[in-house]
């Protein structure tokens, strides 16, 4: 089915979506190990249940996962999550995590739709002021997408990830709501 950014369905994922979410996450971890803090092997060892708490989260508490679909009856083609900081002094911040769009849907506006949906929902979370994320310093396409949605670089973590002995820097980005 052709993917049209205008018709992409973005919805909150729940417990019933666990297997589809985990399958797509594994695809992302395997294809782009430099883009995720967790390795493919770690994810397999922990299993799908590691995501249960987030899948049971709510927008109101600032802990949720969103999924993208080409249509209501189509498979999951993209995902992104929001994890609000738990500490009292940091509850005004949340991390954008696990952003991934399947290769068959890449370049068609799915990532923009996912992030737009996340930003829209995050803006309704009481007391939340700032979204933060990290992106590989060499991942120009992702960084440009984030910048186009209002994220700005505020730092760089040198040698943030070690993937098979190769170190990768990550840019730190933030967006105020």
C-alpha positions in Angstrom: 0.0 0.0 0.0 1.4 3.4 -0.9 2.1 5.7 2.0 0.7 9.2 2.0 1.9 11.5 4.8 -1.6 13.1 4.9 -3.3 9.9 5.6 -0.8 8.4 8.1 -2.6 7.3 11.2 -0.7 8.2 14.5 -2.1 6.7 17.7 -1.0 5.8 21.2 0.3 2.2 21.5 -1.0 0.1 24.3 -0.4 -3.4 25.7 -2.1 -5.1 22.7 0.5 -3.5 20.4 3.5 -5.0 22.4 4.5 -7.7 19.8 4.3 -5.4 16.8 6.2 -2.7 18.7 8.9 -5.0 19.8 9.3 -6.5 16.3 9.7 -3.0 14.7 12.1 -2.0 17.5 14.3 -5.0 16.8 14.4 -4.1 13.2 15.6 -0.6 14.1 18.2 -1.9 16.6 19.6 -4.3 14.0 19.6 -1.9 11.1 20.9 1.2 13.0 22.8 0.1 16.1 24.4 3.6 16.3 21.0 5.2 16.8 19.9 3.5 19.9 21.4 3.1 23.4 20.2 -0.5 23.7 21.8 -3.2 21.5 19.8 -5.8 19.5 21.3 -8.5 21.8 20.2 -6.7 25.0 16.7 -6.2 23.6 16.4 -9.9 22.8 17.7 -10.9 26.2 15.2 -8.7 28.0 12.3 -9.5 25.7 9.2 -7.6 24.8 8.0 -7.4 28.4 10.6 -4.6 29.1 8.3 -2.2 27.4 5.1 -3.1 29.3 5.2 -0.2 31.7 5.6 2.3 28.9 2.9 0.7 26.8 0.6 1.0 29.8 1.6 4.7 30.3 -0.6 7.7 29.6 -0.3 11.0 27.8 -1.4 12.8 31.0 1.6 11.4 32.9 4.0 12.1 30.0 4.9 8.5 29.5 3.7 7.0 26.2 4.6 5.4 22.9 3.1 6.4 19.6 2.8 4.3 16.5 2.4 5.2 12.8 0.3 3.2 10.4 -0.3 3.7 6.6 -4.0 3.0 7.4 -6.1 1.6 10.3 -5.6 -2.1 9.2 -2.0 -1.8 8.1 1.1 -2.9 10.0 3.1 -0.6 12.3 5.6 1.4 10.2 7.0 3.9 12.7 7.3 4.6 16.4 8.4 7.2 19.0 8.1 7.5 22.7 8.1 10.1 25.4 9.5 9.5 28.9 9.0 12.3 31.5 11.7 12.8 34.1 10.6 11.4 37.5 12.6 13.6 39.8 10.6 16.5 41.3 13.1 19.1 40.1 13.1 17.7 36.5 9.5 16.9 35.9 9.3 19.9 33.5 11.4 17.8 31.1 10.8 14.7 29.1 13.0 12.6 26.7 11.9 11.8 23.1 13.0 8.1 22.7 13.1 5.2 20.3 12.3 7.2 17.1 12.3 4.8 14.2 10.6 4.6 10.8 10.7 1.4 8.8 12.7 1.7 5.6 9.7 1.0 3.4 8.1 4.2 4.9 11.2 6.4 5.1 11.2 9.7 3.3 7.4 9.9 3.1 6.6 12.2 6.1 6.0 9.5 8.6 8.7 10.7 11.0 7.4 14.2 10.8 3.8 13.0 11.5 5.1 10.9 14.5 7.0 13.8 16.0 4.2 16.3 15.3 1.8 13.9 17.1 4.2 13.6 20.0 4.7 17.4 20.4 1.0 18.0 20.2 0.3 15.4 23.0 3.3 16.5 25.1 1.9 20.1 25.0 -1.1 18.8 27.0 0.9 17.3 29.8 0.5 19.5 32.9 3.8 21.1 33.9 5.9 19.8 31.0 8.0 22.6 29.4 10.8 20.9 27.5 11.4 18.0 25.2 14.9 16.6 24.9 16.5 14.1 22.6 19.8 12.8 21.4 20.7 12.2 17.7 23.8 10.8 16.2 26.1 13.7 15.2 26.4 12.2 11.7 22.7 11.6 11.2 22.0 14.8 9.2 18.6 13.8 8.0 17.2 13.2 11.5 18.9 16.3 12.8 17.3 18.4 10.0 13.9 16.9 10.8 14.2 17.7 14.5 15.4 21.3 13.7 12.5 21.8 11.4 10.1 21.0 14.3 11.8 23.5 16.7 14.5 21.4 18.4 17.9 23.1 18.9 21.3 21.7 19.6 22.6 22.6 23.0 25.6 20.2 23.3 27.4 17.2 22.1 28.3 14.0 24.0 31.6 12.8 22.6 32.0 9.0 22.2 28.4 8.6 23.5 27.9 5.1 22.1 30.4 2.3 21.5 29.1 0.0 18.7 31.5 -2.8 18.0 34.5 -0.8 19.0 33.5 2.3 16.9 32.6 5.3 19.0 29.7 7.6 17.9 29.1 11.2 19.1 25.5 12.3 19.9 24.1 15.8 19.6 21.9 16.9 22.5 18.8 18.8 21.4 15.9 20.4 23.1 12.6 22.1 22.2 10.4 24.2 24.5 6.6 23.7 24.5 
